Amino acid sequence: MDFDKLVHQPTRLQIFAHLYQHGETSFPDLQKALDVTEGNLASHIQRMEDADCVAVEKQFVDRKPQTTYELTDRGREKFEEHIGTLESLIDDLDG
């Protein structure tokens, strides 16, 4: 049974799960929800963006920059496949 390393990494798994459940989320809200440093979050988001799993939108709101993230269709599919793999593993353990 192979796990997708992009999704399975603990911090990225939390990012996938949060975005899957909450949809579009701002950088500060995501950082606060996951309790990670700015640099750590930014590097994981970059890896997910490079894999076309997260869409990044940058805009100005009241003259302040705001960055939001949302899973792409590919990101949602990869997360759902990962959950399916975990469920299969659990089913196999139950016998």
C-alpha positions, -999 to +999 in steps of 0.1 A: +000+000+000+016+033-011+008+066+004+011+098-017+041+116-001+027+150-011-005+144+009+008+120+036+034+145+051+018+156+084+017+193+079+005+191+043-021+165+054-034+191+079-035+217+051-053+194+027-079+185+054-085+221+065-089+234+029-111+204+021-134+211+050-134+249+050-128+258+014-110+291+006-089+302+036-066+332+041-030+328+050-033+341+086-064+320+092-047+289+080-015+296+100-036+301+131-057+270+126-026+248+120-003+265+145+026+266+122+052+292+114+048+315+083+079+300+067+068+264+073+033+271+059+046+290+029+070+262+019+043+235+022+018+257+002+045+262-025+050+225-028+013+219-031+009+248-056+038+233-077+018+200-078-013+218-089-031+209-057-038+243-044-049+276-060-033+308-046-051+341-050-034+373-041-054+405-040-056+438-021-084+443+004-086+478+019-051+485+005-037+455+023-024+424+005-044+393+012-035+358+000-061+330+000-058+293-007-082+267-020-078+232-031-079+226-069-099+197-083-067+178-085-060+186-048-095+174-038-090+142-057-056+135-042-069+141-007-100+118-013-077+091-027-055+093+004-085+090+026-096+060+006-061+044+010-063+050+048-098+035+049-086+004+030-058+000+055-082+001+084-105-024+067-076-047+061-067-045+098-103-053+108-100-085+088 
